[in-house]
């Protein structure tokens, strides 16, 4: 149902597009190319008047995906590529204005200094890097191997981009130094200790009910601080999700079907189909009955078996069958194929002898499998006669360098830590045994040093069938979603309708055109594309097929690119304006020329503060107040300052003493710190250039979103 719905929707869209194109072609054949190839259609944006074409973007996108091994999502790749292209265009223009060009010679010199190129034997003469060989290689693949040459071209473009960025950053950074006087000022500002008396009027002393903030005031604040409230275009939606979950009838039916697999059955042609009780061909049983739980006949301790039935299992004996029982999202059957007493951990040591083709083989490995086995048997015979020689033999012969120097010691390990062959030998034999075991790593001479915590374990096979909704259940849920969508289309409010149906309405606020995830739904790009469709208006709705069910969504708000709307800025701006208005009220309460008079007028006490400084601008008993401490630092001694507005209230203060820090013989450390801080602002430098650039972002149009 869900798949057919998608096909129907998209086929109608394709028919419409093709129909329009053919209609245009009948009127005028030349219009067909115009229909698909207009200049705006063929570009995804501009940077300072320079076009970024769809082809350029698509090629950069493909290259980026290849470089990242397709480990990033489509939208993550698109955002990264767009930012890379912006950066490239901006640095191009900035360097051009400065009269600097990163040319072919610069790129080649950078390639010559690249380690993987310098160390490639193809480009060496008598083990020394040969530039001429490398240039000859490039010329050859350019003429003969288009694909490889394209890869090298892409790599050289990235080298050029990095050179441009580094060149520009270094040029700007070279002019961002600092003087010794700046270093001295920084040191003194941070370490001068201030003693002061103050009167503090907290904002909390003015009731919120006395403050009125209007929308025009919020709008005015936004305009005055426009750079702080610039937002991308976004959409708000509300939705109701209809999850496809199995019904009680579905669950009962699956339980019955699983239960039938316990006993033998007869096929249509009269053949006997063995059930789990009688079969011994367990892998065949799992395959024929399509188990949703992978076959596993490993030995398991009590903590490893399905905990819903662990007690019963460990009271059972070999051949006992259990189930059907529910374990999470599965109905399962379990059969005990073997019971045994084994330790839960073992201490052992080993000597590893690899052979050609084994996982631990190195270029120095020369022994064939037969030769390695012979060596391992010889060492094992020596150890069986004289165990005290094991450590020395491990140091001389073992290729497991992680423990060879420790005499082959492995310390204690649990049942699941080692590869099966190694595990089976050490857990199924007894303390003191010495044997040779072959694994994918080679031949191991193993000595079991100790075993502990012997307990009952089971060799168990567990068949499982996932509890899933039937086709009938899925159809029922689809009809519920479809009916809900139809009711919304008749003008019924989605929240009222959901309340009547005892459903939950979830919001998704601030969706961007290149987002992929819808909060509460996950990766559902189709919902976002629909919300940004220029034909969709506030109040429109649509039903979507999503992972695990269906969604009925309605568009509730459209925020255009530009300044944040008042309604969305209220929660952010109102507290600021409230404090500003409270500050004006508090300023009006400050009367008098001395702190004592001010304290009396405001009904507050005079506080004494000692050793406060700008490095840690926290006023004891009040909190973090950098603006106020900064004012204290620059205040004259014994002069009363009033109406100083801070983050927590309004202040009046008098500096009683300033204790200057110890004079340093040299302030170069602080000078260097300032200079390094300035030079390390490369990101901010680029952002400043980017902000002053004229950028037209149309990446969303590449994905069919026309705002």
C-alpha positions as CSV (number, residue, x, y, z in Angstrom):
1,X,0.0,0.0,0.0
2,X,2.7,2.5,1.1
3,X,4.9,1.7,-2.0
4,X,1.9,2.0,-4.4
5,X,1.0,5.3,-2.9
6,X,4.5,6.7,-3.5
7,X,4.5,5.4,-7.1
8,X,1.1,7.0,-7.8
9,X,2.2,10.4,-6.4
10,X,5.5,10.6,-8.2
11,X,4.2,9.2,-11.5
12,X,1.6,12.0,-11.7
13,X,4.4,14.6,-11.1
14,X,6.6,13.1,-13.8
15,X,3.6,13.0,-16.3
16,X,2.9,16.6,-15.6
17,X,6.5,17.7,-16.1
18,X,6.9,15.7,-19.3
19,X,3.6,17.0,-20.5
20,X,4.5,20.6,-20.0
21,X,7.8,20.1,-21.8
22,X,6.2,18.4,-24.8
23,X,3.5,21.0,-25.0
24,X,6.1,23.7,-25.1
25,X,8.0,21.8,-27.8
26,X,4.9,21.6,-30.0
27,X,4.5,25.4,-29.8
28,X,8.2,26.1,-30.4
29,X,10.9,23.3,-30.5
30,X,13.5,25.8,-29.2
31,X,11.6,26.2,-26.0
32,X,12.3,22.6,-24.9
33,X,16.0,23.4,-24.2
34,X,14.9,26.7,-22.5
35,X,12.5,24.7,-20.3
36,X,15.3,22.7,-18.8
37,X,18.3,24.9,-19.4
38,X,17.5,28.5,-18.3
39,X,20.4,30.2,-16.6
40,X,18.7,30.2,-13.2
41,X,17.8,26.5,-13.5
42,X,21.4,25.7,-14.3
43,X,22.9,27.4,-11.2
44,X,22.7,26.7,-7.5
45,X,24.0,30.1,-6.4
46,X,26.4,33.0,-6.7
47,X,29.3,34.4,-4.7
48,X,30.1,38.0,-5.4
49,X,28.6,37.7,-8.8
50,X,30.4,34.5,-9.8
51,X,28.0,31.7,-10.6
52,X,28.2,28.2,-9.2
53,X,26.6,26.0,-11.8
54,X,24.6,22.9,-11.1
55,X,27.3,20.9,-13.0
56,X,30.1,22.3,-10.8
57,X,28.1,21.6,-7.7
58,X,27.2,18.1,-8.8
59,X,30.8,17.2,-9.6
60,X,32.0,18.6,-6.3
61,X,29.3,16.7,-4.5
62,X,30.3,13.4,-6.2
63,X,34.0,14.0,-5.4
64,X,33.2,14.8,-1.8
65,X,31.1,11.6,-1.4
66,X,33.9,9.5,-3.0
67,X,36.5,11.1,-0.6
68,X,34.3,10.3,2.4
69,X,33.5,6.8,1.3
70,X,29.8,7.7,1.2
71,X,29.8,7.8,5.0
72,X,27.9,11.0,5.2
73,X,24.2,11.7,4.4
74,X,23.2,13.5,1.2
75,X,22.3,16.7,3.0
76,X,25.5,16.7,5.1
77,X,27.5,16.3,1.9
78,X,25.5,19.1,0.2
79,X,26.1,21.5,3.1
80,X,29.8,20.7,3.3
81,X,30.3,21.1,-0.5
82,X,28.4,24.4,-0.6
83,X,30.6,25.8,2.2
84,X,33.7,24.5,0.4
85,X,32.7,26.2,-2.8
86,X,31.9,29.5,-1.0
87,X,35.3,29.4,0.7
88,X,37.0,28.6,-2.6
89,X,35.3,31.5,-4.5
90,X,36.0,34.0,-1.6
91,X,39.7,33.2,-1.4
92,X,40.0,33.3,-5.2
93,X,38.6,36.9,-5.2
94,X,40.5,38.0,-2.1
95,X,43.9,36.8,-3.4
96,X,43.1,38.3,-6.9
97,X,42.5,41.7,-5.3
98,X,45.8,41.4,-3.4
99,X,47.6,40.5,-6.7
100,X,48.4,37.0,-5.6
101,X,48.0,33.9,-7.7
102,X,48.4,30.3,-6.7
103,X,49.6,28.8,-10.0
104,X,50.7,25.5,-11.4
105,X,54.2,25.8,-10.0
106,X,52.9,26.3,-6.5
107,X,50.7,23.3,-6.8
108,X,53.5,21.1,-8.1
109,X,55.9,22.2,-5.3
110,X,53.2,21.3,-2.8
111,X,52.8,17.9,-4.4
112,X,56.6,17.4,-4.4
113,X,56.5,17.9,-0.6
114,X,53.7,15.4,-0.1
115,X,54.9,12.3,1.8
116,X,52.9,9.7,-0.1
117,X,54.2,11.1,-3.4
118,X,57.8,11.4,-2.2
119,X,57.8,7.8,-0.9
120,X,56.2,6.2,-3.9
121,X,58.9,4.0,-5.6
122,X,57.4,4.9,-9.0
123,X,58.7,8.4,-8.6
124,X,62.1,7.6,-7.3
125,X,65.6,7.1,-8.8
126,X,68.0,5.2,-6.6
127,X,65.5,5.6,-3.7
128,X,65.5,9.4,-4.1
129,X,62.4,11.4,-5.2
130,X,62.7,12.3,-8.9
131,X,60.5,15.3,-10.0
132,X,60.8,14.4,-13.6
133,X,59.4,10.9,-13.1
134,X,56.4,12.3,-11.3
135,X,55.8,14.9,-14.0
136,X,56.1,12.2,-16.7
137,X,53.6,10.0,-14.8
138,X,51.1,12.9,-14.7
139,X,51.6,13.5,-18.4
140,X,51.1,9.8,-19.2
141,X,47.9,9.3,-17.3
142,X,46.5,12.6,-18.7
143,X,47.0,11.2,-22.2
144,X,46.0,7.5,-21.5
145,X,43.9,7.1,-18.4
146,X,41.0,9.5,-18.1
147,X,39.6,8.2,-14.8
148,X,42.9,8.2,-13.0
149,X,43.8,11.7,-14.4
150,X,40.4,13.0,-13.1
151,X,41.2,11.7,-9.6
152,X,44.5,13.5,-9.7
153,X,42.9,16.6,-11.0
154,X,40.5,16.6,-8.1
155,X,43.3,16.1,-5.7
156,X,45.3,19.0,-7.2
157,X,42.2,21.2,-6.9
158,X,42.0,20.4,-3.2
159,X,45.8,21.2,-2.9
160,X,45.2,24.5,-4.6
161,X,42.3,25.4,-2.3
162,X,44.4,24.6,0.8
163,X,47.2,26.7,-0.6
164,X,44.9,29.6,-1.2
165,X,43.5,29.4,2.3
166,X,46.9,29.1,4.0
167,X,48.3,31.9,1.9
168,X,45.5,34.3,2.8
169,X,45.4,33.3,6.4
170,X,49.1,33.8,6.8
171,X,49.0,37.2,5.1
172,X,46.3,38.4,7.4
173,X,47.9,36.8,10.5
174,X,51.3,38.4,9.8
175,X,49.7,41.8,10.4
176,X,48.1,40.8,13.7
177,X,50.8,41.3,16.2
178,X,50.8,43.0,19.6
179,X,53.0,45.5,21.5
180,X,54.7,45.1,24.8
181,X,52.5,48.0,26.1
182,X,49.4,45.9,25.2
183,X,50.9,43.0,27.0
184,X,51.6,45.1,30.1
185,X,48.0,46.5,30.0
186,X,46.6,43.0,29.7
187,X,48.6,41.8,32.7
188,X,47.6,44.8,34.8
189,X,43.9,44.6,33.9
190,X,43.7,40.9,34.8
191,X,45.7,41.1,38.0
192,X,44.9,44.4,39.6
193,X,42.9,43.7,42.8
194,X,40.1,46.1,43.7
195,X,38.6,46.8,47.1
196,X,35.2,48.6,47.0
197,X,32.1,49.5,48.9
198,X,28.8,49.2,47.0
199,X,25.1,49.3,47.1
200,X,23.4,46.6,45.0
201,X,19.8,46.8,43.8
202,X,18.8,43.5,42.3
203,X,16.3,43.3,39.4
204,X,14.3,40.9,41.5
205,X,13.3,43.9,43.8
206,X,11.0,45.1,41.0
207,X,7.9,43.0,40.4
208,X,7.5,41.6,36.9
209,X,3.9,42.7,37.1
210,X,5.0,46.3,36.9
211,X,6.7,45.8,33.6
212,X,4.9,45.8,30.3
213,X,6.7,44.9,27.1
214,X,4.9,45.4,23.8
215,X,5.4,43.8,20.4
216,X,6.5,47.1,18.8
217,X,9.2,47.4,21.4
218,X,10.4,43.9,20.7
219,X,10.3,44.7,16.9
220,X,12.3,47.9,17.5
221,X,14.9,46.0,19.5
222,X,15.3,43.4,16.8
223,X,15.8,46.1,14.2
224,X,18.5,47.8,16.3
225,X,20.3,44.5,16.8
226,X,19.6,43.1,13.3
227,X,22.9,41.2,13.1
228,X,21.9,39.1,16.1
229,X,18.5,38.2,14.7
230,X,19.1,37.2,11.1
231,X,17.6,33.8,10.4
232,X,17.4,31.4,7.5
233,X,14.1,30.5,5.9
234,X,12.4,27.9,8.0
235,X,9.1,26.0,8.4
236,X,7.0,24.8,11.4
237,X,4.8,21.8,11.1
238,X,2.6,19.7,13.4
239,X,2.0,16.1,12.8
240,X,0.3,12.9,14.0
241,X,2.0,9.6,13.5
242,X,0.2,6.3,13.0
243,X,2.6,3.6,14.0
244,X,2.3,0.2,12.3
245,X,2.4,-2.1,15.3
246,X,1.3,-5.7,15.5
247,X,-2.2,-6.3,17.0
248,X,-2.9,-8.8,19.7
249,X,-4.3,-11.1,16.9
250,X,-1.1,-10.8,15.0
251,X,0.9,-11.8,18.0
252,X,-1.3,-14.7,18.8
253,X,-1.1,-16.0,15.2
254,X,2.8,-15.8,15.2
255,X,2.9,-17.6,18.5
256,X,0.7,-20.4,17.1
257,X,2.8,-20.7,14.0
258,X,6.0,-20.9,16.0
259,X,4.5,-23.5,18.3
260,X,3.7,-25.7,15.4
261,X,7.4,-26.0,14.6
262,X,8.0,-28.0,17.8
263,X,6.4,-31.2,16.4
264,X,6.9,-33.2,13.2
265,X,4.6,-32.4,10.3
266,X,3.7,-34.0,7.0
267,X,4.2,-32.2,3.7
268,X,1.8,-32.2,0.8
269,X,3.6,-35.0,-0.9
270,X,3.6,-37.1,2.3
271,X,7.2,-36.5,3.5
272,X,7.9,-36.0,7.2
273,X,9.1,-32.5,8.1
274,X,11.0,-32.8,11.4
275,X,10.1,-30.4,14.2
276,X,12.6,-28.9,16.7
277,X,11.9,-31.7,19.2
278,X,13.2,-34.5,16.9
279,X,15.5,-32.8,14.5
280,X,19.3,-32.9,14.8
281,X,20.0,-30.9,11.6
282,X,19.5,-27.6,13.3
283,X,21.0,-25.3,10.5
284,X,18.6,-26.9,8.0
285,X,15.7,-26.4,10.4
286,X,16.6,-22.7,10.8
287,X,16.9,-22.2,7.0
288,X,13.7,-24.1,6.1
289,X,11.7,-22.3,8.7
290,X,13.2,-18.8,8.0
291,X,14.3,-18.0,11.5
292,X,14.6,-14.3,12.3
293,X,17.3,-15.1,14.9
294,X,20.6,-16.3,13.5
295,X,21.7,-19.9,14.2
296,X,24.0,-20.1,17.2
297,X,25.0,-23.4,18.9
298,X,27.7,-21.9,21.1
299,X,27.9,-22.9,24.8
300,X,26.2,-20.3,26.9
301,X,26.1,-19.4,30.6
302,X,23.0,-18.4,32.5
303,X,23.6,-14.7,31.9
304,X,23.8,-15.2,28.2
305,X,20.5,-17.0,27.5
306,X,17.1,-15.3,27.1
307,X,16.5,-14.0,30.6
308,X,12.7,-14.5,30.3
309,X,13.2,-18.2,30.5
310,X,16.7,-18.6,32.0
311,X,15.6,-20.3,35.2
312,X,13.6,-23.0,33.4
313,X,16.4,-23.6,30.9
314,X,19.0,-24.2,33.6
315,X,16.6,-26.6,35.3
316,X,16.4,-28.6,32.1
317,X,18.4,-31.5,30.6
318,X,19.8,-32.4,27.2
319,X,17.0,-32.8,24.7
320,X,14.5,-30.6,26.5
321,X,12.6,-28.1,24.4
322,X,11.1,-24.8,25.6
323,X,8.5,-22.5,24.1
324,X,7.0,-20.8,22.3
325,X,7.9,-17.9,24.7
326,X,8.1,-14.2,24.1
327,X,11.4,-12.5,24.3
328,X,11.3,-8.8,23.4
329,X,10.0,-8.5,19.8
330,X,10.3,-12.3,19.1
331,X,8.5,-15.5,19.8
332,X,11.2,-18.2,20.4
333,X,11.8,-21.9,20.8
334,X,14.9,-23.2,22.5
335,X,16.4,-26.7,22.7
336,X,19.2,-27.9,25.0
337,X,21.6,-29.9,22.8
338,X,24.2,-30.5,25.6
339,X,24.7,-29.7,29.3
340,X,28.2,-29.4,30.8
341,X,30.2,-28.0,33.7
342,X,32.9,-25.6,32.6
343,X,34.8,-22.7,34.1
344,X,33.7,-19.1,33.4
345,X,37.3,-18.0,33.0
346,X,40.7,-19.5,32.2
347,X,44.3,-18.5,32.6
348,X,46.6,-19.8,29.9
349,X,49.8,-19.1,28.0
350,X,50.6,-19.8,24.3
351,X,53.3,-19.7,21.6
352,X,52.1,-18.7,18.1
353,X,53.7,-20.2,15.0
354,X,52.2,-18.6,11.9
355,X,52.4,-20.0,8.4
356,X,52.2,-18.4,4.9
357,X,48.6,-17.3,4.4
358,X,47.6,-17.2,8.1
359,X,46.2,-13.9,9.6
360,X,49.4,-13.3,11.6
361,X,51.8,-13.9,8.8
362,X,54.2,-11.1,7.9
363,X,56.6,-10.7,4.9
364,X,59.2,-12.5,7.0
365,X,56.9,-15.6,7.4
366,X,58.4,-18.5,5.3
367,X,56.9,-21.7,6.9
368,X,54.3,-23.6,5.0
369,X,51.3,-24.9,7.0
370,X,52.9,-28.4,7.3
371,X,56.3,-26.9,8.4
372,X,54.5,-24.7,11.0
373,X,52.6,-27.7,12.4
374,X,55.8,-29.7,12.7
375,X,57.5,-26.9,14.6
376,X,54.5,-26.5,16.9
377,X,54.4,-30.2,17.7
378,X,58.2,-30.2,18.5
379,X,57.8,-27.3,20.9
380,X,54.7,-28.9,22.5
381,X,56.7,-32.1,23.1
382,X,59.5,-30.1,24.9
383,X,56.9,-28.2,27.0
384,X,55.2,-31.5,28.0
385,X,58.5,-32.8,29.3
386,X,59.7,-29.6,30.9
387,X,57.0,-26.9,31.5
388,X,59.6,-24.4,32.9
389,X,61.0,-23.9,29.4
390,X,57.7,-22.5,28.1
391,X,58.6,-18.8,28.8
392,X,62.0,-19.0,27.1
393,X,60.5,-20.8,24.1
394,X,57.7,-18.2,23.8
395,X,60.3,-15.4,23.7
396,X,62.3,-17.2,21.0
397,X,59.6,-18.6,18.8
398,X,56.2,-16.9,19.4
399,X,55.1,-14.3,16.8
400,X,52.4,-12.9,19.1
401,X,54.5,-9.9,20.1
402,X,51.8,-8.6,22.4
403,X,52.8,-11.2,25.0
404,X,55.9,-13.0,23.8
405,X,58.1,-10.9,26.1
406,X,55.9,-12.0,29.0
407,X,56.5,-15.7,28.3
408,X,53.3,-16.1,26.3
409,X,51.1,-15.2,29.4
410,X,47.5,-14.3,28.5
411,X,46.2,-13.8,32.1
412,X,42.5,-14.6,32.8
413,X,40.0,-14.5,29.9
414,X,36.3,-15.3,29.6
415,X,34.6,-17.7,27.4
416,X,33.7,-15.2,24.7
417,X,37.1,-13.5,24.3
418,X,39.0,-16.0,22.2
419,X,38.5,-17.5,18.8
420,X,36.4,-20.7,18.9
421,X,39.2,-23.2,18.5
422,X,41.4,-21.6,21.2
423,X,38.3,-21.2,23.4
424,X,37.2,-24.8,23.0
425,X,40.6,-26.2,23.9
426,X,41.1,-24.1,27.0
427,X,37.6,-24.4,28.4
428,X,36.9,-28.1,27.5
429,X,40.2,-29.5,28.8
430,X,41.8,-29.4,32.3
431,X,44.4,-27.4,34.2
432,X,48.0,-28.4,33.2
433,X,47.0,-29.7,29.7
434,X,49.3,-28.8,26.8
435,X,48.2,-29.1,23.2
436,X,48.5,-27.7,19.7
437,X,45.6,-25.9,18.2
438,X,45.2,-24.5,14.7
439,X,43.3,-21.1,14.2
440,X,43.2,-18.6,11.5
441,X,46.3,-17.0,13.1
442,X,48.5,-20.1,12.9
443,X,49.3,-23.0,15.2
444,X,49.2,-22.3,19.0
445,X,51.0,-24.3,21.6
446,X,48.7,-23.8,24.6
447,X,49.2,-24.6,28.3
448,X,46.2,-24.3,30.5
449,X,47.5,-22.7,33.7
450,X,44.3,-22.4,35.7
451,X,40.5,-22.5,35.6
452,X,37.9,-21.0,38.0
453,X,34.2,-20.7,38.8
454,X,33.0,-24.0,37.4
455,X,29.3,-23.9,36.7
456,X,26.5,-25.4,34.5
457,X,26.5,-24.2,30.9
458,X,24.2,-25.2,28.0
459,X,24.8,-25.8,24.4
460,X,21.5,-24.3,23.1
461,X,19.8,-23.6,19.8
462,X,17.2,-20.9,19.8
463,X,14.8,-20.3,16.9
464,X,13.0,-17.0,16.7
465,X,10.3,-15.3,14.7
466,X,9.9,-11.5,14.9
467,X,6.5,-10.2,16.0
468,X,5.3,-8.1,13.1
469,X,2.1,-6.5,11.9
470,X,0.2,-8.5,9.4
471,X,-0.9,-7.1,6.0
472,X,-4.5,-6.7,7.4
473,X,-3.2,-4.7,10.4
474,X,-1.1,-2.5,8.1
475,X,-4.1,-1.8,5.9
476,X,-6.2,-0.9,8.9
477,X,-3.6,1.6,10.1
478,X,-3.3,3.0,6.6
479,X,-7.1,3.5,6.5
480,X,-7.0,5.2,9.9
481,X,-4.3,7.6,8.7
482,X,-6.2,8.2,5.4
483,X,-9.5,9.0,7.2
484,X,-7.7,11.3,9.6
485,X,-6.1,13.2,6.7
486,X,-9.5,13.5,5.0
487,X,-11.1,15.0,8.1
488,X,-8.3,17.5,8.3
489,X,-8.9,18.4,4.7
490,X,-12.5,19.3,5.6
491,X,-11.3,22.0,7.9
492,X,-11.2,20.2,11.2
493,X,-8.4,21.5,13.4
494,X,-5.6,18.8,13.7
495,X,-5.3,19.2,17.4
496,X,-9.0,18.9,18.1
497,X,-9.3,15.9,15.8
498,X,-6.3,14.2,17.5
499,X,-7.8,14.9,20.9
500,X,-11.1,13.2,19.9
501,X,-9.2,10.2,18.5
502,X,-6.9,10.1,21.6
503,X,-3.8,10.7,19.4
504,X,-0.8,12.9,20.1
505,X,0.1,16.0,18.0
506,X,3.9,16.6,17.8
507,X,5.5,19.9,16.7
508,X,8.6,20.2,14.5
509,X,9.8,23.8,14.7
510,X,12.4,25.7,12.7
511,X,12.9,23.1,9.9
512,X,15.5,24.3,7.4
513,X,15.4,23.6,3.6
514,X,18.5,21.2,3.8
515,X,17.5,19.5,7.0
516,X,17.0,15.7,6.9
517,X,15.7,14.9,10.4
518,X,12.2,15.8,11.6
519,X,12.2,15.8,15.5
520,X,10.0,12.9,16.5
521,X,10.2,11.2,13.1
522,X,13.9,10.9,12.2
523,X,15.2,11.0,8.7
524,X,12.1,12.0,6.7
525,X,13.4,14.4,4.0
526,X,10.1,14.1,2.1
527,X,8.2,16.0,4.8
528,X,10.8,18.8,4.7
529,X,10.7,19.1,0.9
530,X,6.9,19.3,1.1
531,X,6.9,22.0,3.8
532,X,9.2,24.1,1.6
533,X,7.2,23.7,-1.6
534,X,6.2,27.1,-2.8
535,X,2.7,25.8,-3.6
536,X,2.2,24.7,0.0
537,X,0.6,27.3,2.3
538,X,0.0,27.5,6.1
539,X,-2.9,25.2,6.9
540,X,-2.2,22.8,4.1
541,X,-1.8,19.1,5.0
542,X,-0.5,15.9,3.6
543,X,-0.3,12.2,4.5
544,X,3.2,10.6,4.3
545,X,4.5,7.1,4.3
546,X,7.3,7.1,6.9
547,X,9.5,4.5,8.4
548,X,7.3,2.3,10.6
549,X,4.0,3.9,9.7
550,X,2.2,6.9,8.4
551,X,2.2,10.6,9.2
552,X,-0.4,13.3,8.7
553,X,1.3,16.7,8.8
554,X,0.1,20.3,8.5
555,X,2.2,23.4,7.8
556,X,1.7,25.8,10.7
557,X,4.2,28.6,10.1
558,X,6.5,30.0,7.4
559,X,9.5,32.1,8.5
560,X,11.1,33.9,5.5
561,X,14.8,34.6,5.4
562,X,15.7,37.8,7.1
563,X,14.9,39.2,10.6
564,X,13.4,36.8,13.2
565,X,9.6,37.4,13.5
566,X,8.5,39.1,16.7
567,X,6.5,36.1,17.9
568,X,9.6,33.9,17.7
569,X,11.9,36.4,19.3
570,X,9.7,37.2,22.3
571,X,11.2,34.5,24.6
572,X,14.7,35.8,23.8
573,X,14.1,39.6,23.8
574,X,11.5,40.1,26.5
575,X,13.9,39.2,29.4
576,X,16.4,41.8,28.0
577,X,13.7,44.5,27.8
578,X,12.3,43.7,31.2
579,X,15.7,44.1,32.8
580,X,16.3,47.4,30.9
581,X,13.0,48.8,32.2
582,X,13.7,47.5,35.7
583,X,17.1,49.2,35.5
584,X,15.4,52.5,34.7
585,X,13.1,52.1,37.7
586,X,16.0,51.2,40.0
587,X,18.1,54.2,38.7
588,X,15.2,56.4,39.8
589,X,15.4,55.0,43.3
590,X,19.1,55.9,43.7
591,X,19.2,59.2,45.6
592,X,22.0,60.9,47.5
593,X,25.7,61.7,47.0
594,X,27.2,59.1,49.4
595,X,26.8,55.4,49.5
596,X,25.2,55.7,53.0
597,X,22.5,58.1,51.6
598,X,21.9,55.8,48.6
599,X,21.6,52.7,50.9
600,X,19.1,54.6,53.1
601,X,17.0,55.8,50.1
602,X,16.9,52.3,48.5
603,X,16.5,50.4,51.7
604,X,19.6,48.3,50.9
605,X,22.8,47.7,52.8
606,X,26.3,48.8,52.0
607,X,28.5,45.8,51.0
608,X,32.3,45.6,51.2
609,X,34.1,43.7,48.4
610,X,37.8,42.9,48.5
611,X,40.3,41.6,46.0
612,X,38.0,41.4,43.0
613,X,39.7,41.5,39.6
614,X,38.8,41.3,35.9
615,X,40.4,37.9,35.5
616,X,37.6,36.5,37.8
617,X,34.9,39.2,37.7
618,X,32.7,37.6,40.3
619,X,31.4,39.7,43.2
620,X,31.0,37.7,46.4
621,X,27.4,37.1,47.4
622,X,26.1,38.5,44.1
623,X,27.6,36.6,41.1
624,X,29.3,37.1,37.8
625,X,29.4,40.8,36.9
626,X,32.1,41.6,34.3
627,X,30.6,44.9,33.2
628,X,30.5,46.2,36.8
629,X,34.0,45.0,37.6
630,X,35.3,46.6,34.4
631,X,33.8,49.9,35.5
632,X,35.5,49.5,38.9
633,X,38.8,48.9,37.3
634,X,38.6,52.2,35.4
635,X,37.0,54.2,38.3
636,X,38.8,56.8,40.3
637,X,39.6,56.0,43.9
638,X,37.1,57.3,46.6
639,X,34.7,58.7,44.0
640,X,31.0,57.5,44.1
641,X,29.7,56.1,40.8
642,X,25.9,55.6,40.5
643,X,23.5,53.9,38.1
644,X,26.0,51.3,36.9
645,X,23.9,48.7,35.1
646,X,25.0,45.0,35.4
647,X,23.7,41.6,34.5
648,X,22.0,41.1,37.8
649,X,21.0,44.6,38.9
650,X,22.0,48.3,39.2
651,X,24.9,49.4,41.4
652,X,26.4,52.4,43.1
653,X,30.0,51.9,44.2
654,X,33.1,53.6,45.5
655,X,36.6,52.1,45.0
656,X,38.5,52.3,48.3
657,X,41.8,50.8,47.0
658,X,43.5,49.3,44.0
659,X,46.4,46.9,44.5
660,X,48.6,46.8,41.4
661,X,50.2,43.5,40.6
662,X,54.0,42.9,40.9
663,X,55.9,44.7,38.2
664,X,57.4,42.2,35.7
665,X,60.8,42.6,34.2
666,X,59.3,41.8,30.8
667,X,55.7,41.5,29.4
668,X,56.6,39.5,26.4
669,X,54.7,36.5,27.5
670,X,51.4,38.5,27.6
671,X,52.3,40.2,24.3
672,X,52.7,36.8,22.7
673,X,49.5,35.6,24.1
674,X,47.6,38.5,22.7
675,X,49.3,38.1,19.3
676,X,48.6,34.4,19.2
677,X,44.9,34.9,20.2
678,X,44.6,37.3,17.3
679,X,46.4,35.0,14.8
680,X,44.3,32.0,15.8
681,X,41.1,33.7,14.8
682,X,41.2,32.2,11.3
683,X,37.6,31.0,11.5
684,X,36.4,34.5,12.5
685,X,38.5,36.1,9.8
686,X,36.8,34.0,7.2
687,X,33.4,34.5,8.7
688,X,34.0,38.3,8.5
689,X,34.9,38.1,4.8
690,X,31.9,35.8,4.2
691,X,29.6,38.2,5.9
692,X,30.7,41.1,3.8
693,X,30.4,39.0,0.6
694,X,27.3,38.9,-1.6
695,X,26.2,35.3,-1.5
696,X,23.1,33.9,-3.1
697,X,22.4,30.4,-1.7
698,X,20.2,28.2,-4.0
699,X,21.4,24.8,-2.9
700,X,17.9,23.8,-1.9
701,X,16.8,24.3,-5.5
702,X,19.2,21.5,-6.5
703,X,16.9,19.2,-4.5
704,X,13.7,20.5,-6.0
705,X,12.9,23.0,-3.2
706,X,11.8,26.3,-4.7
707,X,11.1,28.9,-2.0
